[in-house]
Amino acid sequence: MRKEDCFYLGKIAKKFSYKGEVLIYLDTDEPGLYENMESVFVEFNKHLVPFFIESSSIHKGDFLRTRFEDIDSEEEAEKILGCEVYLPLSMLPKLEGDKFYFHEIIGFDAEDLRLGNIGKITSVNDTSAQPLFEILKGDIEILVPMIDDFIVKVDRENKKIILDTPEGLVDLYLDI
């Protein structure tokens, strides 16, 4: 399995018991969706390795208490501490309406109600407090805060996002 075909689910945060159980921090708004999985991919030495789950349960909201097959001791659990956990993209729940996954909108056209097409979404910068659409128009990069009030519609069929940005925000980049 290639990392490009997967999404980041979380990280093996700590050991839980002397029998090899671990706590996986789930980086999701809905941890309950991932409580009864059969397996996950663990990034180990830069490779995704399938790990089969014997048992799991939600622990304190954001953690999944997990017992993997073939990990029966603290020492074995220690080896995978800090490793990132992935699942195939096909396991993501489908979103509808104006909700979307960041990877899903890459390549969509960004259309502003006032300015028309302002470019293609090349990525989403989520390293700051407010995620940003990174939009490329020619050789100009436009950054638009990903604010619900700015997003009018996600048109999956035509691969575009319709925005209503305040006057001056995009104009600043385009010298209008």
N, C-alpha and C positions, 0 to 999 in steps of 0.2 A: 504494500500500500504506500502510495506517495503522499507526502505531507500536503501537496497542493489539492489532493482529492479529499482532504479531511478538514474538520474544524476543531479549534482548540476548545476543549471542555474544561480543563482545569489542571491542577498540579497536585502531585502526591506530597502532602504537607507534613505529615508526621506519622510516626508509628502509633498504633492504638493498643496493641496487646502483645504479650510475650509469644503468642501463637502466630505472629506474622501479619496480623490485621493492620491496615493503614487507613488514614483519613485522607480522602481526596477533596481538595478545595474545588467546588464547582463554580466556575465563572459564568453563571447564568441567572436569569431572573426567575426561572422555574425549576429548581432542583428536583422536585418530585417527578419530573418527566424522565429522569435518568436513574431512578431507583432500582429498576428491575432489568438491567442490561445483562446480556450473556457474556460480552467481552468488550474490551477497549484496546486501543493502541497506545502503548507507552513509548515515548521517545527515549531510547537507550543507546548511547554511543552514536548519536546522529541518525539512527534508524528507527522506524516505527515497528515495534514488536507487538504482536497480539498477546494479550493477557486475558485468560478466561476467568470469569468471576464465579466463585462458589456461592457467596452470599454478599448482600449489601443492604444497607438501610441508611436513611437520612439521619444525620447526627447534627444537632444544634443548628438547623436551618440550612447552612451553606456547605456542609461537609457530607460526603458519602463514606460511611464506614464500610470498608471493603475487605473481603477475604478473597485473595486470588488463589487459583489452583497452583500447586507446586511452590507456594511460599508459606512455609510452616514455622518460621522462627524469626526472632527479632533481627538476627544477622542477615537473613535473606531479605527482609523488609528494608533494612538499612541501605541495601544496594540500590533500591529504586526511589529512595527519598529525594525529593526535589525534581523528579522527572515530570515532564509535561504529559498530559493525557489527551488523546484525540479520538474522534469518532468520524466515520465516513460522512461526507456531506449529505448523502441520501437519508441519513437519520435525523436531519434537522426537521422539526415540525414546519409545515407549510404556513407561511404568513399571508394574510390577505389585507386588502385595503391599503392604507398608507403606512403600514408597518413593513419593514424590510430588514434583511441581513445586509451588513456592509458589503460582503463579497458579491452579493446578488446584483447590486446596482453599478458595479464597475463596467464601464463601457456605455452606460445610459447617457442620452443627451440630457443636458440641463437646459430647461426652457423657463425664462422669466416672463411673467405676465406682461410686464412693461417693455422689456428689452428684446424679447424673442429668444432665439437660441443663443446661449452664452458659452457653449462648448460641451465637451465630453467629460464625464466624471471618470477620473483616472484612478482615484483611490479615496479612502476616508482616513483622515488623520485623527486618531483617537488617543493621542498621547497627552493632550491637554485636558483641562477641566471640561471644555465644550468640544465635542467632536466637530470636525470640519469636512465639508465636501471639498475635495481637491479637483478643480475643473480646469481643463486645458482648452484654451481657444487660441489656435495657431501656436505661437510660442509663449503665450502669456498664461501664467498660472493664476487662477482666481480661487480664493478661499472664501467659502460661504459657511457660516455657522449652521450646524444641523439643528435648527430650532423648529419645533412642531408648527409654530405660527408661520414660518416661511414655506413649509411644504404644503402645497395645495393638493397635489395628486401624484401618486406613483402609478404610472401607466406601464405595466409589465408587458402588455401586448405590443406596444410601439416602442418599448425600451426607452422611456424618458421619464424624467421627474419634472413636474411643473412647480416652479417656485414663485413666491411673491416676496421679493426682497425689498427692503426699504430703499428709497431713493438715495443714491450716493454710495451704497455698499459695493455694488458691482461696477458702477460708473468710475469709481476710483481706479480700478485696474484697467479699464478700457479707454481712459482719457476722453470721456464723452462730455 
